[in-house]
Amino acid sequence: MHTEIVTVEGMSCGHCANAVEGALKEIGISGKVDLEAKTVKVEFDKGKVGLDTIKKAIEEQGYTIG
């Protein structure tokens, strides 16, 4: 498994965290949001999912990748 920290702009509450984590779960990725740091820690198999796919899933929820 590969771990990456992605900066996400626009998250401010528990609903935001749930939206991002839920979107990642839908594509088979484990993600944990840190609202204070405005980041999400993602764990994924680079052979199955690329970082671009992860970023797109977050952006489709209305957030900006920093």
Secondary structure, 3 states (H helix, E strand, C coil): CEEEEEEEECCCCHHHHHHHHHHHHHCCCEEEEECCCCEEEEEECCCCCCHHHHHHHHHCCCCEEC
